[in-house]
Amino acid sequence: MNFDKASLQKEVSYKTSRSGGAGGQNVNKVSSKVELLFPITGSALFTDEEKQLLQSKLQNRLNKDGYLQIICDEERSQYLNKEIALERLVQLLTQALSVPKTRKKTKLSKAKKAARLDQKKLHSAKKDMRRGGIDW
């Protein structure tokens, strides 16, 4: 894709708040929870078609203002949480912009078809013999 972490970093805004969970006094003092906000429509990194694609594929992750929102509070360090959130953003954007390969129809060869039919006949004959259907 045509974007990297440094260019994304310029367009991203962060909100920090105090995180819950383990951490002792640290939890009550430090704002380590990070909320990353990325404006898809206001981004200069993507073409209009790419923006449309991103908005359609990531619509359930957009907030009411149209920002892509990623929340991270895994680490006790705000810096590490920012790094993790940015990694997730890059991952989300690359996944959303990747176009799956179109499936090419393949045809079975005549030999393969014939071999399969032969196997079916053998199997059928074997079952007929068990039933006593064929008189030898």
DSSP file (Angstrom, degrees, kcal/mol; ACC not computed):
  #  RESIDUE AA STRUCTURE BP1 BP2  ACC     N-H-->O    O-->H-N    N-H-->O    O-->H-N    TCO  KAPPA ALPHA  PHI   PSI    X-CA   Y-CA   Z-CA
    1    1 A M              0   0    0      0, 0.0    93,-0.0     0, 0.0    97,-0.0   0.000 360.0 360.0 360.0 170.2    0.0    0.0    0.0
    2    2 A N        +     0   0    0     43,-0.1     2,-0.3     2,-0.0     0, 0.0   0.029 360.0  76.5 -97.0  27.8    1.0    3.6   -0.3
    3    3 A F        -     0   0    0     87,-0.1     2,-0.3     4,-0.0     3,-0.0  -0.954  52.0-173.0-135.0 156.3    1.1    4.5    3.4
    4    4 A D     >  -     0   0    0     -2,-0.3     4,-2.1     1,-0.0     5,-0.2  -0.829  43.7 -91.9-137.1 177.6    3.5    3.9    6.3
    5    5 A K  H  > S+     0   0    0     -2,-0.3     4,-2.7     1,-0.2     5,-0.1   0.887 120.4  53.9 -60.8 -41.2    3.4    4.4   10.0
    6    6 A A  H  > S+     0   0    0      1,-0.2     4,-1.0     2,-0.2    -1,-0.2   0.914 111.1  44.3 -63.8 -43.2    5.1    7.8    9.8
    7    7 A S  H  > S+     0   0    0      1,-0.2     4,-0.7     2,-0.2    -1,-0.2   0.861 114.9  49.4 -70.6 -34.4    2.5    9.2    7.4
    8    8 A L  H >X S+     0   0    0     -4,-2.1     4,-1.2     1,-0.2     3,-1.1   0.898 102.7  62.1 -67.3 -39.4   -0.4    7.7    9.4
    9    9 A Q  H 3< S+     0   0    0     -4,-2.7     3,-0.2     1,-0.3    -1,-0.2   0.826  99.1  56.6 -55.7 -34.5    1.0    9.2   12.6
   10   10 A K  H 3< S+     0   0    0     -4,-1.0    -1,-0.3     1,-0.2    -2,-0.2   0.807 112.5  39.8 -69.1 -29.8    0.6   12.7   11.2
   11   11 A E  H << S+     0   0    0     -3,-1.1     2,-0.3    -4,-0.7    -1,-0.2   0.552  98.5  92.4 -97.5  -9.0   -3.1   12.2   10.5
   12   12 A V     <  -     0   0    0     -4,-1.2     2,-0.4    -3,-0.2    26,-0.2  -0.612  55.4-161.0 -89.9 143.9   -4.0   10.3   13.7
   13   13 A S  E     -A   37   0A   0     24,-2.4    24,-3.0    -2,-0.3     2,-0.4  -0.938   8.6-149.2-120.3 151.0   -5.2   11.8   16.9
   14   14 A Y  E     -A   36   0A   0     -2,-0.4     2,-0.4    22,-0.2    22,-0.2  -0.893   9.9-165.4-120.0 146.3   -5.1   10.2   20.3
   15   15 A K  E     -A   35   0A   0     20,-2.1    20,-3.0    -2,-0.4     2,-0.4  -0.993  15.6-160.7-122.3 136.7   -7.3   10.5   23.4
   16   16 A T  E     +A   34   0A   0     -2,-0.4     2,-0.3    18,-0.2    18,-0.2  -0.903  15.8 162.7-119.2 149.9   -6.0    9.1   26.7
   17   17 A S  E     -A   33   0A   0     16,-2.0    16,-2.1    -2,-0.4     2,-0.3  -0.945  46.9 -74.5-151.9 170.9   -7.8    8.1   29.8
   18   18 A R        -     0   0    0     -2,-0.3     2,-0.2    13,-0.3    13,-0.2  -0.543  48.8-136.7 -75.7 134.8   -7.2    6.1   32.9
   19   19 A S        -     0   0    0     11,-0.6    11,-0.1    -2,-0.3     2,-0.1  -0.592  10.0-135.6 -91.1 150.0   -7.3    2.4   32.3
   20   20 A G        +     0   0    0     -2,-0.2     2,-0.1     8,-0.0    -1,-0.1  -0.265  59.5  53.0 -88.6-176.3   -9.0   -0.2   34.5
   21   21 A G  S    S-     0   0    0     -2,-0.1     3,-0.2     2,-0.0     6,-0.1  -0.407  93.4  -4.1  91.6-164.4   -7.6   -3.5   35.7
   22   22 A A  S    S+     0   0    0      1,-0.2     0, 0.0    -2,-0.1     0, 0.0  -0.226  80.3  97.6 -67.3 152.9   -4.4   -4.5   37.4
   23   23 A G    >   -     0   0    0      3,-0.0     3,-1.4     4,-0.0    -1,-0.2   0.315  65.9-137.1 148.3  -3.3   -1.7   -2.0   38.1
   24   24 A G  T >> S-     0   0    0      1,-0.3     3,-1.1     2,-0.2     4,-0.6  -0.320  79.5  -9.1  64.3-138.9   -2.1   -0.9   41.7
   25   25 A Q  H >> S+     0   0    0      1,-0.2     4,-1.1     2,-0.2     3,-0.7   0.786 126.6  74.6 -64.1 -27.1   -1.7    2.8   42.3
   26   26 A N  H X> S+     0   0    0     -3,-1.4     4,-2.6     1,-0.3     3,-0.6   0.863  89.9  57.8 -53.0 -38.9   -0.5    3.2   38.8
   27   27 A V  H <4 S+     0   0    0     -3,-1.1    -1,-0.3     1,-0.2    -2,-0.2   0.877 107.1  46.9 -61.1 -39.3   -4.1    2.7   37.6
   28   28 A N  H << S+     0   0    0     -3,-0.7    -1,-0.2    -4,-0.6    -2,-0.2   0.653 121.3  35.0 -79.8 -15.2   -5.3    5.7   39.6
   29   29 A K  H << S+     0   0    0     -4,-1.1     2,-0.4    -3,-0.6    -2,-0.2   0.791 105.4  63.1-108.3 -35.6   -2.5    8.0   38.6
   30   30 A V     <  -     0   0    0     -4,-2.6     2,-1.3    -5,-0.2   -11,-0.6  -0.786  64.7-141.0-107.9 135.7   -1.5    7.4   35.0
   31   31 A S        +     0   0    0     -2,-0.4   -13,-0.3   -13,-0.2    -4,-0.1  -0.723  43.5 148.8 -89.0  89.9   -3.6    7.8   31.8
   32   32 A S        +     0   0    0     -2,-1.3     2,-0.3    -5,-0.2   -14,-0.2   0.634  34.9  99.5-101.3 -15.5   -2.4    4.7   30.0
   33   33 A K  E     -A   17   0A   0    -16,-2.1   -16,-2.0    -3,-0.2     2,-0.4  -0.573  59.8-157.9 -74.1 132.0   -5.6    3.8   28.0
   34   34 A V  E     -AB  16  72A   0     38,-2.8    38,-2.9    -2,-0.3     2,-0.5  -0.931  15.0-167.2-118.8 133.9   -5.3    5.1   24.4
   35   35 A E  E     -AB  15  71A   0    -20,-3.0   -20,-2.1    -2,-0.4     2,-0.4  -0.964  14.5-156.4-117.8 112.5   -8.1    5.8   22.0
   36   36 A L  E     -AB  14  70A   0     34,-3.5    34,-2.3    -2,-0.5     2,-0.5  -0.745   6.7-165.9 -91.6 132.8   -6.8    6.2   18.4
   37   37 A L  E     -AB  13  69A   0    -24,-3.0   -24,-2.4    -2,-0.4    32,-0.2  -0.980   6.1-177.3-122.4 126.3   -8.9    8.2   16.0
   38   38 A F  E     - B   0  68A   0     30,-2.2    30,-3.3    -2,-0.5     2,-0.9  -0.975  20.0-142.9-126.3 119.4   -8.3    8.2   12.3
   39   39 A P  E     - B   0  67A   0      0, 0.0     4,-0.3     0, 0.0    28,-0.2  -0.698  16.0-175.6 -83.4 107.3  -10.4   10.4    9.9
   40   40 A I  S >  S+     0   0    0     -2,-0.9     3,-1.0    26,-0.8     6,-0.2   0.935  83.1  46.5 -67.6 -45.8  -10.9    8.3    6.8
   41   41 A T  T 3  S+     0   0    0     25,-0.4    -1,-0.2     1,-0.2    10,-0.1   0.835 114.7  47.1 -68.7 -31.1  -12.7   11.0    4.8
   42   42 A G  T 3  S+     0   0    0    -31,-0.1    -1,-0.2     2,-0.0     2,-0.2   0.387  86.8 117.1 -90.0   4.2  -10.2   13.7    5.8
   43   43 A S    <   -     0   0    0     -3,-1.0     3,-0.3    -4,-0.3     8,-0.1  -0.506  49.4-162.5 -78.9 139.1   -7.1   11.6    5.0
   44   44 A A  S    S+     0   0    0     -2,-0.2    -1,-0.1     1,-0.2    -4,-0.0   0.435  81.0  76.6 -94.2  -1.4   -4.7   12.7    2.2
   45   45 A L  S    S+     0   0    0    -38,-0.1     2,-0.3     2,-0.1    -1,-0.2   0.699  90.3  56.4 -82.2 -20.0   -3.2    9.3    2.0
   46   46 A F  S    S-     0   0    0     -3,-0.3     2,-0.1    -6,-0.2   -43,-0.0  -0.825  76.9-121.5-120.5 152.4   -6.0    7.6    0.1
   47   47 A T     >  -     0   0    0     -2,-0.3     4,-2.4     1,-0.1     5,-0.2  -0.318  40.0-101.3 -77.5 169.9   -7.8    8.1   -3.2
   48   48 A D  H  > S+     0   0    0      1,-0.2     4,-2.2     2,-0.2     5,-0.1   0.881 124.0  51.4 -62.0 -38.3  -11.6    8.6   -3.2
   49   49 A E  H  > S+     0   0    0      2,-0.2     4,-2.4     1,-0.2    -1,-0.2   0.916 110.5  48.4 -65.0 -42.2  -12.2    5.0   -4.3
   50   50 A E  H  > S+     0   0    0      1,-0.2     4,-2.8     2,-0.2    -2,-0.2   0.891 110.1  52.0 -65.2 -38.8  -10.0    3.7   -1.5
   51   51 A K  H  X S+     0   0    0     -4,-2.4     4,-2.6     2,-0.2    -1,-0.2   0.916 109.9  49.0 -62.8 -42.6  -11.8    5.9    1.0
   52   52 A Q  H  X S+     0   0    0     -4,-2.2     4,-2.3     2,-0.2    -2,-0.2   0.928 112.5  48.4 -60.8 -45.5  -15.2    4.5   -0.2
   53   53 A L  H  X S+     0   0    0     -4,-2.4     4,-2.5     1,-0.2     5,-0.2   0.919 112.3  48.5 -61.5 -45.3  -13.8    1.0    0.1
   54   54 A L  H  X S+     0   0    0     -4,-2.8     4,-2.5     1,-0.2    -2,-0.2   0.913 111.7  49.5 -62.0 -44.0  -12.5    1.6    3.6
   55   55 A Q  H  < S+     0   0    0     -4,-2.6     4,-0.3     1,-0.2    -1,-0.2   0.885 113.2  45.9 -65.8 -37.9  -15.7    3.2    4.8
   56   56 A S  H >< S+     0   0    0     -4,-2.3     3,-0.5    -5,-0.2    -1,-0.2   0.909 118.3  41.4 -71.8 -40.0  -17.8    0.3    3.4
   57   57 A K  H 3< S+     0   0    0     -4,-2.5     3,-0.2     1,-0.2    -2,-0.2   0.817 124.5  35.8 -77.4 -29.5  -15.6   -2.4    4.9
   58   58 A L  T >< S+     0   0    0     -4,-2.5     3,-1.9    -5,-0.2     4,-0.5   0.115  77.5 119.2-110.1  21.0  -14.9   -0.7    8.2
   59   59 A Q  G X  S+     0   0    0     -3,-0.5     3,-0.8     1,-0.3    -1,-0.2   0.801  72.6  57.0 -61.4 -29.9  -18.3    0.9    8.8
   60   60 A N  G 3  S+     0   0    0     -3,-0.2    -1,-0.3     1,-0.2    -2,-0.1   0.618 106.5  51.1 -76.8  -9.5  -18.9   -1.1   12.0
   61   61 A R  G <  S+     0   0    0     -3,-1.9     8,-1.7     2,-0.1     2,-0.3   0.429  89.9  98.7-103.0  -0.8  -15.7    0.3   13.5
   62   62 A L  B <   -C   68   0A   0     -3,-0.8     6,-0.2    -4,-0.5     2,-0.1  -0.648  66.7-136.8 -88.0 142.3  -16.5    4.0   12.7
   63   63 A N    >   -     0   0    0      4,-2.5     3,-2.0    -2,-0.3    -1,-0.1  -0.281  39.3 -86.1 -86.8-177.7  -17.9    6.3   15.4
   64   64 A K  T 3  S+     0   0    0      1,-0.3    -1,-0.1     2,-0.1    -2,-0.0   0.732 128.4  55.9 -65.1 -21.4  -20.7    8.7   14.9
   65   65 A D  T 3  S-     0   0    0      2,-0.1    -1,-0.3     0, 0.0    -3,-0.0   0.474 120.3-106.6 -87.8  -2.4  -18.3   11.4   13.6
   66   66 A G  S <  S+     0   0    0     -3,-2.0   -26,-0.8     1,-0.3   -25,-0.4   0.623  73.7 138.9  88.7  14.0  -16.9    9.1   10.9
   67   67 A Y  E     -B   39   0A   0    -28,-0.2    -4,-2.5   -27,-0.1     2,-0.5  -0.730  58.0-121.6 -92.7 140.6  -13.6    8.4   12.6
   68   68 A L  E     -BC  38  62A   0    -30,-3.3   -30,-2.2    -2,-0.3     2,-0.5  -0.712  36.1-155.3 -76.5 125.2  -12.0    5.0   12.7
   69   69 A Q  E     +B   37   0A   0     -8,-1.7     2,-0.4    -2,-0.5   -32,-0.2  -0.911  20.0 176.3-116.4 126.5  -11.7    4.2   16.4
   70   70 A I  E     -B   36   0A   0    -34,-2.3   -34,-3.5    -2,-0.5     2,-0.4  -0.994  10.8-162.9-128.5 125.4   -9.2    1.8   18.0
   71   71 A I  E     +B   35   0A   0     -2,-0.4     2,-0.4   -36,-0.2   -36,-0.2  -0.906   9.5 178.1-111.5 133.6   -8.9    1.4   21.7
   72   72 A C  E     +B   34   0A   0    -38,-2.9   -38,-2.8    -2,-0.4    13,-0.1  -0.983  21.6 149.0-137.7 125.4   -5.9   -0.1   23.5
   73   73 A D        +     0   0    0     -2,-0.4   -40,-0.1   -40,-0.2    -1,-0.1  -0.042  40.2 114.8-139.8  33.1   -5.4   -0.6   27.2
   74   74 A E        +     0   0    0    -42,-0.1     2,-0.2     7,-0.1   -41,-0.1   0.886  70.0  51.0 -73.2 -39.8   -3.3   -3.8   27.2
   75   75 A E  S    S-     0   0    0      2,-0.2     6,-0.0   -43,-0.2    -3,-0.0  -0.512  76.3-129.4 -99.4 165.1   -0.1   -2.3   28.5
   76   76 A R  S    S+     0   0    0     -2,-0.2     2,-0.5   -43,-0.0    -1,-0.1   0.548  89.7  81.7 -86.1  -8.5    0.7   -0.2   31.6
   77   77 A S     >  -     0   0    0      1,-0.1     4,-2.0   -45,-0.1    -2,-0.2  -0.848  68.4-151.6-102.6 130.8    2.6    2.2   29.4
   78   78 A Q  H  > S+     0   0    0     -2,-0.5     4,-2.1     1,-0.2     5,-0.2   0.894  99.1  54.8 -63.5 -40.0    0.8    4.9   27.3
   79   79 A Y  H  > S+     0   0    0      1,-0.2     4,-2.2     2,-0.2    -1,-0.2   0.925 108.6  47.1 -60.2 -46.6    3.6    4.8   24.7
   80   80 A L  H  > S+     0   0    0      1,-0.2     4,-2.6     2,-0.2    -1,-0.2   0.893 110.7  52.4 -64.3 -39.1    3.3    1.1   24.2
   81   81 A N  H  X S+     0   0    0     -4,-2.0     4,-2.4     2,-0.2    -1,-0.2   0.872 108.4  51.1 -64.6 -36.0   -0.5    1.3   23.9
   82   82 A K  H  X S+     0   0    0     -4,-2.1     4,-2.3     2,-0.2    -2,-0.2   0.915 110.9  48.8 -65.4 -42.2   -0.1    4.0   21.3
   83   83 A E  H  X S+     0   0    0     -4,-2.2     4,-2.3     2,-0.2    -2,-0.2   0.920 112.3  47.7 -62.6 -44.4    2.3    1.8   19.3
   84   84 A I  H  X S+     0   0    0     -4,-2.6     4,-2.4     1,-0.2    -2,-0.2   0.919 111.8  50.2 -63.3 -44.0    0.0   -1.2   19.6
   85   85 A A  H  X S+     0   0    0     -4,-2.4     4,-2.0     1,-0.2    -1,-0.2   0.895 110.9  49.0 -62.6 -40.1   -3.0    0.9   18.4
   86   86 A L  H  X S+     0   0    0     -4,-2.3     4,-2.4     2,-0.2    -1,-0.2   0.892 109.7  51.9 -66.8 -39.6   -1.0    2.2   15.5
   87   87 A E  H  X S+     0   0    0     -4,-2.3     4,-2.5     1,-0.2    -2,-0.2   0.920 109.9  49.6 -59.5 -44.5    0.0   -1.3   14.5
   88   88 A R  H  X S+     0   0    0     -4,-2.4     4,-2.9     1,-0.2    -2,-0.2   0.882 108.9  52.7 -63.4 -38.1   -3.7   -2.3   14.6
   89   89 A L  H  X S+     0   0    0     -4,-2.0     4,-2.7     2,-0.2     5,-0.2   0.939 110.0  47.2 -62.6 -47.2   -4.6    0.6   12.4
   90   90 A V  H  X S+     0   0    0     -4,-2.4     4,-2.5     1,-0.2     5,-0.2   0.920 113.8  48.9 -59.6 -44.1   -2.0   -0.3    9.8
   91   91 A Q  H  X S+     0   0    0     -4,-2.5     4,-2.3     2,-0.2    -2,-0.2   0.924 112.1  48.1 -62.5 -46.2   -3.2   -4.0    9.9
   92   92 A L  H  X S+     0   0    0     -4,-2.9     4,-2.5     1,-0.2    -2,-0.2   0.918 113.2  47.4 -61.1 -44.7   -6.9   -2.9    9.6
   93   93 A L  H  X S+     0   0    0     -4,-2.7     4,-2.0     2,-0.2    -2,-0.2   0.910 112.5  47.8 -67.3 -42.1   -6.2   -0.6    6.7
   94   94 A T  H  X S+     0   0    0     -4,-2.5     4,-1.1    -5,-0.2    -1,-0.2   0.905 113.7  48.5 -66.0 -39.0   -4.1   -3.1    4.8
   95   95 A Q  H  < S+     0   0    0     -4,-2.3     3,-0.3    -5,-0.2    -2,-0.2   0.922 112.7  47.7 -64.2 -43.4   -6.7   -5.8    5.3
   96   96 A A  H  < S+     0   0    0     -4,-2.5    -1,-0.2     1,-0.2    -2,-0.2   0.832 114.5  46.0 -69.0 -31.8   -9.5   -3.6    4.2
   97   97 A L  H  < S+     0   0    0     -4,-2.0     2,-0.3    -5,-0.2    -1,-0.2   0.626  87.6 103.7 -87.6 -12.5   -7.7   -2.4    1.1
   98   98 A S     <  -     0   0    0     -4,-1.1    -4,-0.0    -3,-0.3    -3,-0.0  -0.531  63.4-146.3 -74.0 132.8   -6.5   -5.8    0.0
   99   99 A V        -     0   0    0     -2,-0.3     3,-0.1     3,-0.0    -2,-0.1  -0.872  19.6-122.0-100.1 122.8   -8.6   -7.2   -2.9
  100  100 A P        -     0   0    0      0, 0.0     2,-0.1     0, 0.0     3,-0.0  -0.304  32.0-101.0 -65.1 146.9   -9.0  -11.0   -2.9
  101  101 A K        -     0   0    0      1,-0.1     2,-0.2     0, 0.0     0, 0.0  -0.423  38.6-114.3 -66.7 138.4   -7.8  -12.9   -5.9
  102  102 A T        -     0   0    0     -2,-0.1     2,-0.3     1,-0.1    -1,-0.1  -0.533  31.4-114.5 -75.7 141.4  -10.5  -13.9   -8.3
  103  103 A R        -     0   0    0     -2,-0.2     2,-0.5    -3,-0.0    -1,-0.1  -0.574  22.7-144.3 -79.8 132.9  -11.1  -17.6   -8.5
  104  104 A K        -     0   0    0     -2,-0.3     2,-0.2     1,-0.0    -1,-0.0  -0.845  18.8-123.7 -97.2 129.4  -10.3  -19.2  -11.8
  105  105 A K        -     0   0    0     -2,-0.5     2,-0.3     1,-0.0    -1,-0.0  -0.506  27.7-158.3 -70.7 135.3  -12.6  -22.1  -12.8
  106  106 A T        -     0   0    0     -2,-0.2     2,-0.4     0, 0.0    -1,-0.0  -0.873   5.2-140.5-115.4 151.9  -10.8  -25.3  -13.5
  107  107 A K        -     0   0    0     -2,-0.3     2,-0.2     0, 0.0    -2,-0.0  -0.899  18.0-120.7-113.1 138.3  -12.0  -28.2  -15.6
  108  108 A L        -     0   0    0     -2,-0.4     2,-0.0     1,-0.1     0, 0.0  -0.516  33.7-115.4 -72.3 141.6  -11.4  -31.8  -14.8
  109  109 A S     >  -     0   0    0     -2,-0.2     4,-2.2     1,-0.1     5,-0.2  -0.352  21.1-114.9 -73.3 160.1   -9.5  -33.7  -17.5
  110  110 A K  H  > S+     0   0    0      1,-0.2     4,-2.7     2,-0.2     5,-0.2   0.883 117.1  54.9 -62.8 -38.2  -11.3  -36.5  -19.3
  111  111 A A  H  > S+     0   0    0      2,-0.2     4,-2.5     1,-0.2    -1,-0.2   0.902 107.9  48.9 -62.1 -42.1   -8.9  -39.1  -17.8
  112  112 A K  H  > S+     0   0    0      2,-0.2     4,-2.4     1,-0.2    -1,-0.2   0.920 112.1  48.3 -64.0 -43.9   -9.8  -37.9  -14.3
  113  113 A K  H  X S+     0   0    0     -4,-2.2     4,-2.4     1,-0.2    -2,-0.2   0.933 112.9  47.9 -61.5 -45.4  -13.5  -38.1  -15.0
  114  114 A A  H  X S+     0   0    0     -4,-2.7     4,-2.5     1,-0.2    -2,-0.2   0.904 110.9  51.0 -63.0 -41.8  -13.1  -41.6  -16.5
  115  115 A A  H  X S+     0   0    0     -4,-2.5     4,-2.3     1,-0.2    -1,-0.2   0.908 110.3  49.6 -63.1 -41.8  -11.0  -42.8  -13.6
  116  116 A R  H  X S+     0   0    0     -4,-2.4     4,-2.1     1,-0.2    -2,-0.2   0.912 111.6  48.3 -63.4 -42.7  -13.7  -41.5  -11.1
  117  117 A L  H  X S+     0   0    0     -4,-2.4     4,-2.3     2,-0.2    -2,-0.2   0.884 109.8  52.6 -66.6 -37.5  -16.4  -43.2  -13.0
  118  118 A D  H  X S+     0   0    0     -4,-2.5     4,-2.5     2,-0.2    -2,-0.2   0.928 109.0  49.9 -60.7 -44.8  -14.4  -46.5  -13.1
  119  119 A Q  H  X S+     0   0    0     -4,-2.3     4,-2.6     1,-0.2    -2,-0.2   0.904 109.7  51.3 -60.2 -41.7  -14.0  -46.3   -9.3
  120  120 A K  H  X S+     0   0    0     -4,-2.1     4,-2.6     1,-0.2    -1,-0.2   0.906 109.7  49.6 -63.2 -40.9  -17.7  -45.7   -8.9
  121  121 A K  H  X S+     0   0    0     -4,-2.3     4,-2.6     2,-0.2    -2,-0.2   0.915 111.4  49.0 -64.1 -42.5  -18.5  -48.8  -11.1
  122  122 A L  H  X S+     0   0    0     -4,-2.5     4,-2.4     2,-0.2    -2,-0.2   0.926 112.8  47.3 -61.8 -44.6  -16.0  -50.9   -9.0
  123  123 A H  H  X S+     0   0    0     -4,-2.6     4,-2.1     1,-0.2    -2,-0.2   0.906 112.6  49.4 -63.3 -42.5  -17.6  -49.7   -5.8
  124  124 A S  H  X S+     0   0    0     -4,-2.6     4,-2.4     2,-0.2    -1,-0.2   0.906 110.9  49.7 -63.6 -42.2  -21.1  -50.4   -7.1
  125  125 A A  H  X S+     0   0    0     -4,-2.6     4,-2.4     1,-0.2    -2,-0.2   0.897 108.6  53.2 -64.3 -40.0  -20.1  -53.9   -8.3
  126  126 A K  H  X S+     0   0    0     -4,-2.4     4,-1.6     1,-0.2    -1,-0.2   0.916 111.3  45.6 -61.3 -43.3  -18.6  -54.6   -4.9
  127  127 A K  H  X S+     0   0    0     -4,-2.1     4,-1.8     1,-0.2    -1,-0.2   0.873 110.1  54.3 -68.8 -36.7  -21.8  -53.6   -3.1
  128  128 A D  H  X>S+     0   0    0     -4,-2.4     5,-3.1     1,-0.2     4,-1.1   0.904 106.7  52.1 -61.5 -40.9  -23.9  -55.6   -5.6
  129  129 A M  H  <5S+     0   0    0     -4,-2.4    -1,-0.2     1,-0.2    -2,-0.2   0.879 107.2  52.5 -63.8 -37.7  -21.8  -58.7   -4.8
  130  130 A R  H  <5S+     0   0    0     -4,-1.6    -1,-0.2     1,-0.2    -2,-0.2   0.869 111.7  46.3 -65.3 -35.8  -22.5  -58.2   -1.1
  131  131 A R  H  <5S-     0   0    0     -4,-1.8    -1,-0.2    -5,-0.1    -2,-0.2   0.672 114.3-118.9 -78.7 -16.9  -26.2  -58.1   -1.8
  132  132 A G  T  <5S+     0   0    0     -4,-1.1    -3,-0.2    -3,-0.2    -2,-0.1   0.759  70.6 137.2  83.2  26.2  -26.0  -61.1   -4.0
  133  133 A G      < +     0   0    0     -5,-3.1     2,-0.5    -6,-0.2    -4,-0.2   0.806  54.1  65.7 -76.9 -30.9  -27.2  -59.0   -7.0
  134  134 A I  S    S-     0   0    0     -6,-0.4     2,-0.7    -9,-0.2    -1,-0.0  -0.815  72.8-148.4 -98.3 129.7  -24.8  -60.5   -9.5
  135  135 A D              0   0    0     -2,-0.5    -2,-0.0     1,-0.1    -6,-0.0  -0.865 360.0 360.0 -96.0 115.5  -25.1  -64.1  -10.4
  136  136 A W              0   0    0     -2,-0.7    -1,-0.1     0, 0.0    -2,-0.0   0.426 360.0 360.0 -89.4 360.0  -21.7  -65.5  -11.3
